[in-house]
Amino acid sequence: MKLTQSIFSAYYSAKNSVENFVKRQDGVTAIEYAIVAAGVAAVVVVLFQSDGEFAKAMKAIFKRLGDQLDTLLKPSSTGAGTGTGGTA
């Protein structure tokens, strides 16, 4: 009788463990996030390659912005618009 009880106890313990393992979603969610992160990382690497089209376009945009800022911030040679009014 005691042996039968131990067998049933072990059976139900194993059954509960397997059911709990199947019901838990933590591992599945972590794997899904890892797959998504790997996909995003691959897209970022492709987009930001040093000789890629996206990188060339970004460099061109920032070069144009820098040139425009240089033009705007360059001091004028006439002295007009400095706000000093020519008096000391």
C-alpha positions in Angstrom: 0.0 0.0 0.0 2.8 2.4 0.9 4.6 1.7 -2.5 1.4 2.5 -4.4 1.0 5.7 -2.5 4.6 6.7 -3.3 4.1 5.9 -7.0 0.9 8.0 -7.2 2.5 10.8 -5.3 5.5 10.8 -7.7 3.1 10.6 -10.6 1.0 13.6 -9.5 4.1 15.6 -8.6 5.6 15.0 -12.1 2.2 15.7 -13.7 1.9 19.0 -11.8 5.4 20.0 -12.7 4.8 19.4 -16.4 1.5 21.3 -16.3 3.2 24.2 -14.6 6.0 24.2 -17.1 3.5 24.2 -20.0 1.4 27.0 -18.5 4.3 29.3 -17.8 4.9 31.9 -20.5 8.0 33.7 -19.1 10.5 31.7 -21.2 8.4 32.1 -24.4 8.1 35.8 -23.9 11.8 36.2 -23.3 12.6 34.2 -26.5 10.2 36.4 -28.5 11.8 39.6 -27.2 15.2 38.2 -28.1 14.1 37.4 -31.6 12.7 40.9 -32.0 15.9 42.5 -30.6 18.0 40.5 -33.0 15.8 41.7 -35.9 16.1 45.3 -34.9 19.8 45.0 -34.4 20.2 43.6 -37.9 18.2 46.4 -39.4 20.2 49.0 -37.5 23.5 47.4 -38.7 22.3 47.4 -42.3 21.0 51.0 -42.2 24.1 52.5 -40.5 26.9 50.8 -42.5 29.6 53.3 -43.3 29.1 53.0 -47.1 25.3 52.4 -47.1 22.8 54.7 -48.8 21.2 55.7 -45.5 24.6 56.8 -44.1 25.4 58.7 -47.3 22.0 60.5 -47.1 22.5 61.4 -43.4 26.0 62.7 -44.1 24.7 64.9 -46.9 21.9 66.3 -44.7 24.2 67.1 -41.9 26.8 68.7 -44.3 24.1 70.9 -45.8 22.9 71.9 -42.3 26.4 72.7 -41.3 27.0 74.8 -44.4 23.8 76.7 -43.7 24.8 77.3 -40.1 28.2 78.5 -41.2 26.6 80.9 -43.6 24.2 82.2 -40.9 26.8 82.5 -38.2 29.5 84.1 -40.3 30.1 87.7 -39.2 29.2 90.2 -41.8 31.9 92.4 -43.2 29.8 95.6 -43.1 29.2 95.5 -39.4 25.5 96.1 -39.9 23.1 94.3 -37.6 25.6 94.0 -34.7 23.4 96.0 -32.4 26.3 98.2 -31.2 25.1 101.3 -33.1 28.8 102.3 -33.7 29.1 103.9 -30.2 31.4 102.8 -27.5 
